Amino acid sequence: MNAPAIPSARSDSHFQYFPGNYRWSAEMLVVLSTAPFGGCEVSEVMRIGARLQGKVGDDEAWFDEWVKGADLRMQTAQEAEAKGHKFTAAQNYLRACFYYQIGDHSRQPKDDIAMAAYKKSLECFRRFAALTDRPCIEVVELPSKHGSFPAYFIHAENATAKRAPCVVRFGGFDTQKEIQYLRGVPDLVRRGFSCLLVDGPGQGEAIRFRGMHMRYDFDVAGTAALDYLEKRDDVDMKKVAILAMSLGGYYAPRCAAMDSRYSACIAWGPIWDYYATWDKRIKALKEAALPVPAEHLLWATGTETYEQALSKLEGFKSGDVAGKVTVPFLLMHGEEDAQVSRADADKLFAAIASKDKTMRVFTAAEGGAQHCQRDYLTLACDTVADWLLDRLGK
């Protein structure tokens, strides 16, 4: 096997595995950033990257290579499980899940082949949950009149009371609940927080197997999460925070604005006007910094044209709800974020009505300057955990 070509750095601060291809390079950073949480093994990622050299931009090749890597990890996990080596199996199942989903990110259309790989990812995460000794993970459902949302409840460790504080977590445009686990959930759990990881409308399992497309009133999922938590005897309902990433910078404030049971809100990435964001992207598709293929928007909104998709996004405006957010609020942004502007971050922060609000801008000098801090994930995760501990952990 040939060694991968050494990628050159861009003029800004972050590493690009595939110079000139924003989306593929961003995804490689996403993968590598999860190593501290068990999401990847660097050697495995480098082998996949080596096979993709010379195929840059070929999304079919991207999907195929990540699925091959995931299949190998799944096979290793199954063999280990059969021998009674449950922790070895659990670790390999977790990485297999992530590799399947990273491959799926660039797969359009979401055909039977893509759906089969995604089903394997869910199977792998659930085997991980069943075999790992920590944390304790439950597969749960959040019923609502709008349908049932799939979720995982992660039990707090080191809790000082029977009822622990809880963080409800959603992804954004293209991040699933399984990937949310790899964004610092183990660290939150060790600090005494339980976590509820949910696929809401337009996300993960909810859109793929339940037909739940994106909707501006995402708070239907946020309220379903709270209704579920209220029925548990191990959650302190006076200490429930909501956190969402990327497009979640709209989802989290909306949920906090529409349901007063939330005690804190974290927008991990700012969104001010998602219609305007995509209107600009569509007018400059070749130059736009996109996290997934542009066709993902059509699929996620259940539309056939970009004009129809844009009409679905007209209600995705944080200005409509930000003034109703009065709980402690944290906004995180990277100064070199190519997907969302600092101007949008400033607008969102200014509009939030909370008296206790913080905007943390990660610089190129310290790291974490990329979108959702994919270039320094642990720094961002520590920031989240410590902010929450100071407000809900005491």
Secondary structure as GFF3:
##gff-version 3
##sequence-region A 1 394
A	DSSP	alpha_helix	22	33	.	.	.	ID=ss1
A	DSSP	three_ten_helix	35	37	.	.	.	ID=ss2
A	DSSP	alpha_helix	42	52	.	.	.	ID=ss3
A	DSSP	alpha_helix	59	82	.	.	.	ID=ss4
A	DSSP	alpha_helix	86	105	.	.	.	ID=ss5
A	DSSP	alpha_helix	112	131	.	.	.	ID=ss6
A	DSSP	beta_strand	137	142	.	.	.	ID=ss7
A	DSSP	beta_strand	149	154	.	.	.	ID=ss8
A	DSSP	beta_strand	164	170	.	.	.	ID=ss9
A	DSSP	alpha_helix	177	181	.	.	.	ID=ss10
A	DSSP	alpha_helix	185	190	.	.	.	ID=ss11
A	DSSP	beta_strand	194	198	.	.	.	ID=ss12
A	DSSP	alpha_helix	204	210	.	.	.	ID=ss13
A	DSSP	alpha_helix	219	230	.	.	.	ID=ss14
A	DSSP	beta_strand	235	245	.	.	.	ID=ss15
A	DSSP	alpha_helix	248	258	.	.	.	ID=ss16
A	DSSP	beta_strand	264	268	.	.	.	ID=ss17
A	DSSP	alpha_helix	274	283	.	.	.	ID=ss18
A	DSSP	alpha_helix	295	301	.	.	.	ID=ss19
A	DSSP	alpha_helix	306	312	.	.	.	ID=ss20
A	DSSP	three_ten_helix	318	320	.	.	.	ID=ss21
A	DSSP	three_ten_helix	322	324	.	.	.	ID=ss22
A	DSSP	beta_strand	329	334	.	.	.	ID=ss23
A	DSSP	alpha_helix	342	351	.	.	.	ID=ss24
A	DSSP	beta_strand	357	362	.	.	.	ID=ss25
A	DSSP	three_ten_helix	371	373	.	.	.	ID=ss26
A	DSSP	alpha_helix	377	392	.	.	.	ID=ss27
###
